Amino acid sequence: MINDYKLYKARKSDRDMIEKANKNDAIIICVNENRRYEIMYSAKVFNIDIHKPLIIDEVISYNFTKGNYIIDHIDDIAQMIIYRYILKPLWQKGTICFATTSKIYLPDVLEAEYDTR
């Protein structure tokens, strides 16, 4: 039952995101190719037209123009960027002896709308 509920919540939040992308003519930015496929598949199931989502690797080399963007799972994207560009290179050169963190909620930092479901 819990898995069904989580799946329902994921699909509902995906539908909301896809509808917002359609309504605002926005491009969705996601973490990887698998997630892009999930979003495109969901949009097809919901019969909602959206632009092809960009994965983070494309965003890094994307020639940005003024437009609307929706960031899917920003915490996963931030974690991947931190690992790929900070932690992995440091681990290849030595040992990270100590690290600190602060509790931040990324949508608040970005002054963005967020879903608390």
N, C-alpha and C positions, 0 to 999 in steps of 0.2 A: 504494500500500500504506500509506503513512504517513497519508494522509487517512482511509482506512478504519479504521486503528488509532485515530486521534484521535476519529473519530466513535464508535467502539466505547467508548472511554474516556469520552467525554461522555455517551453514553447510559447507561453503567454508573453513573457518578456521579449522573446525573439519577435513575435508578431507585433508587439508595440514598437520595437525598434525599427522593424521593416516598414510599418505604416508611417512612422515619423520620417524615415528616409524618403519614402515616396512622396509624402505631403510637402516636405521641405526641399525636394530635389537634391538630397544630400548623398554623399558617398560614405559608406560604412568602412571604417578602418578596423581590421581584426588581426589577431596574433599570427595565424598561419594558414596554410592552404586548406587543411582539413576544416577549419572553422569557416573559411570562405565558402567551401562546398556546402556546409550545413546551412549557412545563411541563404545561399542561392537556392538550395533545395527547399527550404522553408518558404521563401518568397514564391517559388513556383507552386507549392502546395496551397498557399494562401491566395494565389492568383493576384499577386501584387508586383508591379514592375518597379525594379530598382536598378541603379547602376551596379556594375560588377564591383564588389568590395575590393579594397586594396589590402594587401597583407603588409605587415610592418616593414619587411625588407623592401617593398616597392615604395613605401612612404619615405624611407630614408633617401631614395634616389628619385622621388617624384618631383616633377616641375610644378609646384603648387601655383594655382591661380586662385583668385578670390572665389569662394564658394562655401558651401555648407558641408560639414563633416560630422559624422556620428562615430564615436569611439566605442567599440564593443569590448567589454572586459578590460578596462584600462589597467587594472591591477595585474593581470596576466602579461600585458604588454610591458609594463614598467619592470616587472620581475625578469622578463626575458632580456630586456635591454641591459639591466643591471648585471645580470649573469654574463651575457655575451661580451659586453664592452668594459666591464670593471672587474668582476670576480674571476672569470676564466683567465684573462691575461695575467692577473696577479698570481693565481694559483700555478700558472705555468712557470713563474719566475721565483716562487717561494711560498711561504706559508703566511696566511692571514692570522695574526695572533689575537686580534681583538677587533670587534666591530660594535658600534652602537646603533640604536635605532630610535626613532621617535614615532609615536602613533600619529599618523596623518591619514586623512580620508581624501584621496585624490580628487573626487568630484568637488569637494569643498575648496580645495586649493585652486581648482580651475574655475570656481564659481559656476559650475555646471549643474544641470538638472540630473538627478539620479534616482534610480528605482530602488526602493528598500525592500522589495519582495524577497 
